[in-house]
Every structure is written in structure tokens, then in C-alpha cells.
Amino acid sequence: MYRMQSICLRIIHVFYGNDYALWSSCVKTYLKALGVYVRLFIVNGYKNPKNPPSDPNEKKFFSFNSKDHYAITTRLSRTIKNKLMRCTVTKEVWNKLKSPYEGDDKSKQVKTQWHRALFENINMDEIENIETYLLIVNEVFNAIIGIGEEFKESMIVQKVLKSLHLRYDAKVSAIEETSDLNKMTMDELDGTIATNEMRTNTNMDSQTEK
């Protein structure tokens, strides 16, 4: 069990000061996997006892805070970690990271406007493949969500369909005719496009063989 947790923890990238939204999301997911109460210490806080706890419940709380603290600090760069050396409570560590890298309400608003503008203007290039383009769209979408802005996934789907290169016009028309775009997810769109790509490639291969 411990080995599996260590492997999962290594999957979380080290935070150097960039992509805070993605990093914090990965850490939160990992802490949820450790146990239903573990992540609560980021929210509720914890007061470290002066002496090692002896009460069974206090021992659990001490362990939960330690797990949180380790999971967060072990995935920080040396420079950032040095700034937090005196923090022994998980909530304190989390808040000191959140404040400069997530920003206050004003900076969040600026970031949201910038990412929204980026999202509105994004379009698929002629030489770009579909996998690369969807990855770029998802990165922008995740950045907006990470700031705390609500964004319907159906809007992303419709944006992607409108911004694909002209060579995908036939696929876009087929998707619009057969699917409810208000309920479609990005995973479903990705799967549908991938299926269409496979059919197209199969047909081209068959024609080549003839």
C-alpha cells in the first residue's frame, strides 16, 4: 500500500511556480485517495500538539496532518520549499502557496479575462493534428477552471467544433446532426473524432490497395 502511494505521489509533477491550478488539482486528488478525512486538514486546519499525542483520535489527526504536509511539500521545488520550512501545519503551507500563485480576487479576474480571450481566439492550424489541438484547448479550459471560474463543458465542445480546420467540415456536420451538443462531453467528442479518423484512414487504405 505504501509503495503504491509513493508511486502515485511521484506522478504529481514538482511545482516550480508555474501551472499552479494543475498542480493543486493533482495534489487534492491524491489526498482524497489517501482517505476521506485526510484532505480536510487543508480546509479546517490543525494545531500541532506540544507533545506527541497519546489519544487514539489525536494520533489519527496528527497522522492526517503529517500525510497532507508530506504530500504537498515533497512535490515542491527546493526554492519554494525553503520558503515554507517553518510551516508545520498543512493549512498554513497551502494558504502560503495559494495566495501568491492563485492570486486574490482582482488578479483572478484578470487571469480569467486573459484565458477567456485566449479561449475565444484559439483556432486549429492547417498543419496541426487533432490530438495536439484538443490538448491545447483542454489546457486553456483547465486553467480557467483552476482559477475557480465556472465553465460549461458544452461550451468547450461547441467551440472546438467551430474552430476545427476546414478539412474536418464533414466530420463536424455529422457530429452536429447526430449528437446533442448541449450534453456532449469533451471525452465523447474526442472519441467520436477519433472513430471518424480511424474510418477515414481505413477507407483511404482500402482505396490504396485497390
C-alpha positions in Angstrom: 0.0 0.0 0.0 2.8 2.4 1.0 4.7 1.6 -2.2 1.6 2.3 -4.3 1.1 5.6 -2.6 4.7 6.6 -3.2 4.3 5.7 -6.9 1.1 7.8 -7.2 2.8 10.7 -5.4 5.7 10.7 -7.9 3.3 11.1 -10.7 2.4 14.6 -9.4 4.9 17.0 -11.1 7.2 19.1 -8.9 5.8 22.7 -8.5 8.3 25.3 -9.6 5.9 28.2 -9.6 4.0 27.6 -12.9 0.7 25.7 -13.6 -0.5 26.1 -10.0 -4.1 25.2 -11.0 -3.0 21.8 -12.5 -0.6 21.1 -9.6 -3.0 21.8 -6.9 -5.7 19.8 -8.6 -3.4 16.8 -8.7 -2.4 17.1 -5.1 -6.1 17.4 -4.0 -6.9 14.2 -5.9 -4.0 12.4 -4.3 -5.0 13.5 -0.8 -8.6 12.3 -1.5 -7.2 8.9 -2.4 -5.4 8.7 1.0 -8.6 8.8 2.9 -11.9 10.7 3.2 -10.7 12.8 6.1 -7.1 13.5 5.0 -7.7 16.4 2.7 -9.9 18.2 5.3 -6.8 19.4 7.1 -6.2 21.8 4.2 -9.6 23.3 4.8 -10.1 23.0 8.5 -6.5 23.3 9.7 -4.8 21.6 12.6 -3.0 22.7 15.8 0.2 20.7 16.4 0.4 19.4 20.0 3.4 20.4 22.1 4.0 16.7 22.9 3.4 13.5 20.8 -0.3 12.7 21.1 -1.4 9.6 23.1 -5.2 9.7 22.5 -6.2 7.4 19.6 -8.2 10.2 17.8 -5.5 12.7 18.3 -3.0 10.3 16.8 -5.2 10.0 13.7 -5.4 13.7 13.4 -1.6 14.0 13.8 -1.1 11.4 11.1 -3.6 13.0 8.7 -1.8 16.4 9.0 1.5 14.7 8.5 0.4 12.9 5.4 -1.0 16.2 4.0 2.1 18.1 4.8 4.4 15.5 3.3 2.3 15.1 0.1 2.4 18.9 -0.5 6.0 19.7 0.4 7.6 16.7 -1.2 6.3 18.0 -4.6 7.7 21.5 -4.3 10.9 22.8 -5.8 13.8 23.4 -3.4 13.4 27.2 -3.7 9.7 27.2 -2.8 10.2 24.5 -0.1 12.8 26.7 1.6 10.3 29.5 2.0 7.9 27.1 3.8 10.4 25.4 6.1 8.8 26.9 9.3 5.3 25.8 8.4 4.3 22.6 10.1 0.6 22.8 9.6 -0.9 21.8 6.3 -3.4 24.6 6.0 -0.6 27.2 6.6 1.5 25.6 3.8 -1.5 25.5 1.4 -2.5 29.1 2.1 1.0 30.4 1.6 1.2 28.7 -1.7 -2.4 29.7 -2.8 -2.0 33.4 -2.0 0.8 34.3 -4.4 0.2 31.7 -7.1 -3.5 31.6 -7.3 -3.9 35.3 -6.5 -6.6 37.5 -4.9 -10.0 38.2 -6.5 -8.6 41.1 -8.6 -5.8 39.0 -10.1 -8.1 36.1 -10.6 -10.4 38.3 -12.6 -7.5 39.5 -14.8 -6.3 35.9 -15.3 -9.8 34.8 -16.1 -10.3 37.5 -18.7 -7.0 36.7 -20.3 -7.7 33.0 -20.5 -11.2 33.6 -21.8 -9.8 35.8 -24.6 -7.2 33.1 -25.4 -10.0 30.5 -25.5 -12.2 32.7 -27.8 -9.4 33.3 -30.2 -8.0 29.8 -30.4 -8.3 28.0 -33.8 -6.8 24.9 -35.3 -3.9 25.5 -37.7 -3.7 23.8 -41.1 -0.7 21.7 -40.1 -1.9 20.9 -36.6 -3.2 17.4 -35.8 -6.4 16.9 -33.9 -4.7 15.3 -30.8 -2.4 18.3 -30.4 -5.2 20.8 -30.9 -7.5 19.2 -28.3 -4.7 19.1 -25.8 -4.2 22.8 -26.2 -7.9 23.5 -25.8 -8.0 21.4 -22.7 -5.0 23.2 -21.2 -6.8 26.5 -21.6 -10.0 25.1 -20.3 -8.3 23.6 -17.2 -6.5 26.9 -16.5 -9.9 28.7 -16.4 -11.4 26.0 -14.1 -8.3 26.1 -11.9 -8.9 29.8 -11.2 -12.3 28.9 -9.9 -14.4 30.1 -12.9 -17.4 28.1 -13.9 -17.4 27.0 -17.5 -19.9 24.6 -19.1 -18.2 21.7 -20.9 -20.8 22.0 -23.7 -19.3 25.4 -24.5 -15.9 23.8 -25.0 -17.4 21.2 -27.3 -19.1 23.8 -29.4 -16.0 26.0 -29.5 -13.9 23.0 -30.7 -16.3 22.2 -33.5 -16.4 25.8 -34.7 -12.6 26.1 -34.6 -11.5 22.9 -36.3 -9.8 23.3 -39.7 -11.9 23.2 -42.9 -10.7 19.6 -43.6 -12.9 18.5 -40.7 -16.1 20.1 -42.0 -17.7 16.8 -43.0 -17.0 15.3 -39.5 -18.3 18.4 -37.8 -21.6 18.3 -39.8 -22.0 14.6 -39.0 -21.5 15.2 -35.3 -23.9 18.2 -35.2 -26.6 16.1 -37.0 -26.3 13.0 -34.8 -25.4 14.4 -31.3 -26.9 16.7 -28.7 -24.1 19.3 -28.3 -25.6 20.6 -25.1 -25.0 17.3 -23.4 -21.8 16.2 -25.2 -18.6 16.0 -23.2 -15.0 16.5 -24.4 -14.3 12.8 -23.9 -17.2 11.9 -26.1 -16.2 14.4 -28.7 -12.6 13.1 -28.6 -13.8 9.6 -29.0 -16.2 10.5 -31.9 -13.5 12.3 -33.8 -11.0 9.5 -33.2 -13.5 7.0 -34.5 -14.1 9.1 -37.6 -10.4 9.4 -38.1 -10.0 5.6 -38.0 -12.8 5.1 -40.5 -11.3 7.7 -42.9 -7.8 6.1 -42.6 -9.3 2.7 -43.2 -11.2 3.8 -46.3 -8.0 5.5 -47.6 -6.0 2.3 -47.1 -8.7 0.3 -48.9 -8.6 2.6 -51.9 -4.8 2.5 -52.0 -4.8 -1.3 -52.0 -7.3 -1.3 -55.0 
